[in-house]
Amino acid sequence: MSFGTESVTPEVTSTNVTSTVSVANVDLTPSDNHSTAMLSSPDQTTITSEKSGTTDSATTKVIQRRFDGSIDFYRNWNEYKLGFGFINTEFWLGNDNLHELTSVFGYTHLRIEIKDFDGLEGYAEYTFSIDDESSLYMIHVSWISGNITDKLWLTDGASFCTYDQDNDGSKSKVCTTDFHGGWWYAWSAFCTEANPNGIYYHTYTPEKTGIFWFGFGSSSYHTLKEVRMMIRKP
């Protein structure tokens, strides 16, 4: 895996991307096995997404990245809807954009790469799609392969949750409070077994509010140093 900082690109912000979004023809100049690509709408509103060289760089888009704790991921519904952060540091591409990329453009192959503070690395790959906001960005995910255990197996069919929109299915618990992130939490799945958008701890900490892949490492909630989520066309 290759994690790090690429060339400076714009902040991930509101995009107003619609179903008529098209992939722009842009000159892609690789930098350290990475480049950037843009999606543009007819009114020229654009989003920029890191394009990874890890797999098929012609079709792979990075949708989330954590590696230094520079961006707070404890955000509200609207921020997760539109996206936040910076492409050259940490970011979430935005749930509206994820819906468009998976349902309109066919980016339905998800790869998640993780790394802990001891240098242990792993990956998991899934089929992946996201419904629109009216369906609470319901996730559809199914295991393909990987060298780590499937921890999204109970996440399939979950609605997205943030601290101001509790969709976890429990009347007594709030998963976003317990796990301190925005994610597809479900009470029927004990909230989650993977927490890529949790708190970034700068050292190993056995804490469920942190970034973890349950059971990966030396403890159940072994916090991670780096996470990257990427999508591509099958």
Helices and strands as residue ranges (DSSP letters): E 22-23, E 34-40, E 46-52, E 61-66, H 77-82, E 84-85, E 91-92, H 95-103, E 109-116, E 121-130, G 133-135, E 139-146, H 175-179, G 187-189, E 224-232
